[in-house]
């Protein structure tokens, strides 16, 4: 996030500086120009009609310039917040924690031991309501096939994993 807002801010600053340069050129009553190089620079005074037309253009540019300035302020706040989070080591968790499954030849199992101390299998879960309830509790209430992308892909019920 910090990189994205930083890059966007640099591009917005570049655009803002260009708009302000154009505004400054339009607001001047005299235009400095160079014919062949810096040695022969000349000044041209704008006629009154040209100056009025330029000021009209500047008045139409002002809302756009203030919009870019406000966007830069917001981007600066976003950049500062994202840098602060990255410096403190804090991360925002969007996805809830998923219990880690142990892969068995039959598929994923979330417990390391059955109630009787044996290694759990999916057969135990299939044929015993107590073992199924313990497995569901260990899985955090989510179906067992949610633990791996492979097993999610085998079923059409992957919406149940969210």
Secondary structure, 3 states (H helix, E strand, C coil): CHHHHHHHHHHHHHHHHHHHHHHHHHHCCEEEEECCCHHHEEEEECCHHHHHHHHHHHHHHHHHHHHHHHHHHHHHHHHHHHHHHHHHCCCCCCCCCCCCCEEECCEEECCCCCCCCCCCCHHHHHHCHHHHHHHHHHCCCCCHHHHCHHHHHCCCCHHHHC
